[in-house]
């Protein structure tokens, strides 16, 4: 998927807003207590840039290996997905493109939850 930059904000703005929401959520914020957030945000920006059709500069772990030690549940996955969707809505991303992004997010479900 390659999103049109004239209607979609750069991933950088989305990542900053997204992590503000995630770190304010008591259900999931504790997962980031010992995480170097500058590094995490950089990885997420690189990943989203690639997902939005930009260059592939993502060098992080694959989703399954990155999350396997975390014992995540459906509630955790849903909270993160909800923050992603609300971030994109806050940035006035068109609904059809939000739908596409959410499909990509949903495709990571089994790897993130290690099922």
C-alpha positions as CSV (number, residue, x, y, z in Angstrom):
1,X,0.0,0.0,0.0
2,X,1.3,3.4,-0.8
3,X,-0.6,6.2,0.8
4,X,-0.9,9.6,-0.9
5,X,1.2,12.1,1.0
6,X,-1.2,14.9,0.1
7,X,-4.0,13.4,2.2
8,X,-2.0,11.4,4.8
9,X,0.3,13.1,7.3
10,X,3.9,11.8,7.5
11,X,4.2,8.8,9.8
12,X,6.3,10.9,12.2
13,X,3.3,12.9,13.4
14,X,1.2,9.8,13.8
15,X,3.9,8.0,15.8
16,X,4.4,10.8,18.2
17,X,0.6,11.2,18.9
18,X,0.2,7.4,19.0
19,X,2.8,6.9,21.7
20,X,1.4,9.8,23.7
21,X,-1.9,7.8,23.8
22,X,-0.2,4.5,24.5
23,X,1.9,5.8,27.3
24,X,-1.1,7.4,28.9
25,X,-3.1,4.1,28.9
26,X,-2.8,2.2,32.2
27,X,-3.7,-1.0,30.5
28,X,-0.6,-1.0,28.3
29,X,1.8,1.7,29.4
30,X,3.6,-0.6,31.8
31,X,4.9,-2.6,28.8
32,X,7.1,0.4,28.0
33,X,8.5,1.1,31.5
34,X,12.0,-0.2,30.6
35,X,11.9,0.6,26.9
36,X,14.2,3.3,25.4
37,X,11.4,5.3,23.9
38,X,13.6,7.4,21.6
39,X,14.8,4.1,20.0
40,X,11.3,2.6,20.0
41,X,9.8,5.7,18.3
42,X,12.6,5.6,15.7
43,X,11.8,1.9,14.9
44,X,8.1,2.6,14.7
45,X,8.7,5.6,12.3
46,X,10.9,3.4,10.1
47,X,8.3,0.6,10.1
48,X,5.4,2.9,9.3
49,X,7.4,4.7,6.6
50,X,7.9,1.3,5.0
51,X,4.2,0.3,5.5
52,X,3.1,3.6,3.9
53,X,5.1,2.8,0.7
54,X,8.4,4.6,1.6
55,X,11.9,3.1,1.8
56,X,12.4,0.0,3.9
57,X,14.8,1.2,6.6
58,X,13.2,-0.9,9.3
59,X,15.8,-3.0,11.0
60,X,13.8,-4.1,14.1
61,X,12.8,-7.6,15.1
62,X,9.8,-9.3,13.3
63,X,6.5,-8.9,15.1
64,X,6.4,-12.3,16.6
65,X,9.9,-12.2,18.1
66,X,9.5,-8.6,19.3
67,X,6.4,-9.4,21.3
68,X,6.8,-13.1,22.3
69,X,8.0,-12.4,25.8
70,X,5.3,-9.9,26.7
71,X,2.3,-12.2,27.3
72,X,-0.1,-9.9,25.5
73,X,-3.9,-10.4,25.4
74,X,-6.7,-9.5,23.1
75,X,-7.4,-6.5,25.4
76,X,-3.8,-5.3,24.9
77,X,-4.0,-5.7,21.2
78,X,-7.4,-4.0,21.0
79,X,-6.1,-1.0,23.1
80,X,-3.1,-0.5,20.8
81,X,-5.3,-0.8,17.7
82,X,-7.8,1.6,19.1
83,X,-5.0,4.2,19.8
84,X,-3.8,3.8,16.2
85,X,-7.3,4.3,14.8
86,X,-8.0,7.3,17.0
87,X,-4.6,8.8,16.1
88,X,-5.3,8.6,12.4
89,X,-8.8,10.1,13.0
90,X,-7.3,12.9,15.0
91,X,-4.9,13.6,12.0
92,X,-8.0,13.7,9.7
93,X,-6.8,10.7,7.6
94,X,-9.6,9.8,5.2
95,X,-11.8,6.9,6.5
96,X,-10.9,4.6,3.6
97,X,-7.2,4.9,4.3
98,X,-7.7,4.4,8.0
99,X,-9.5,1.2,7.0
100,X,-6.5,0.1,5.0
101,X,-4.1,0.9,7.8
102,X,-6.3,-1.0,10.3
103,X,-6.3,-4.0,8.0
104,X,-2.5,-4.0,8.1
105,X,-2.6,-3.7,11.9
106,X,-5.1,-6.6,12.1
107,X,-2.8,-8.7,10.0
108,X,-0.2,-8.6,12.8
109,X,-2.7,-10.0,15.4
110,X,-1.4,-13.6,15.5
111,X,2.2,-12.7,15.5
112,X,1.8,-10.0,18.2
113,X,-0.2,-12.3,20.4
114,X,1.9,-15.4,19.5
115,X,-1.0,-17.5,18.6
